[in-house]
Every structure is written in structure tokens, then in C-alpha cells.
Amino acid sequence: MADNKRFIRAHIETTFGTATEILIDRVTGVNYLFHKDGYGGGLTVLLDKDGKPVVTPAEQIQTK
């Protein structure tokens, strides 16, 4: 790893006061969905259609 950041932001959508992001763990490749609205927010593992965690292969994770 070029830097010490464990997570990278793969996608973000924002509107006034809200944000939805997909984060990728650089170590495991597991994708997480984060959503915040005002003062509240939540984080969960992103699941595929079979209910299994979405995992990005290491060779597809771009380092900056």
C-alpha cells in the first residue's frame, strides 16, 4: 500500500444534506455501503443478489 488508508471511496452520490458512498476495504476487498442524511448515518456490507458480500478482487482495486 502506498499510503496508510485502509478504505478507498469507489463511488459517491450527494445531494443537499445527504450522501451515499461505496467504500472498498483495501485489505479484504469487501465493499460497504454508507449513507448519511442530516445528522444520521449508517454503514453496511454491500450484498449481491444471492445475499453474499460483494468483494472486489485485489487486482481491480486502484491505489492512488
RARA-V737428 format. One record per residue. N is the residue number from 1. PHI is phi in whole degrees, -180 to 180 (* if undefined). Layout:
N|PHI  N|PHI
//
This chain:
1|*  2|-71  3|-133  4|-94  5|-75  6|-80  7|-113  8|-120  9|-90  10|-90  11|-159  12|-148  13|-129  14|-131  15|-138  16|-58  17|85  18|-130  19|-153  20|-126  21|-132  22|-113  23|-112  24|-118  25|-76  26|-66  27|-81  28|-100  29|83  30|-68  31|-99  32|-124  33|-106  34|-120  35|-134  36|-129  37|-143  38|65  39|-94  40|-108  41|-164  42|-153  43|-132  44|-149  45|-68  46|-80  47|-108  48|-87  49|-65  50|-95  51|84  52|-100  53|-61  54|-78  55|-124  56|-89  57|-60  58|-56  59|-71  60|-95  61|-81  62|-86  63|-103  64|-107
//
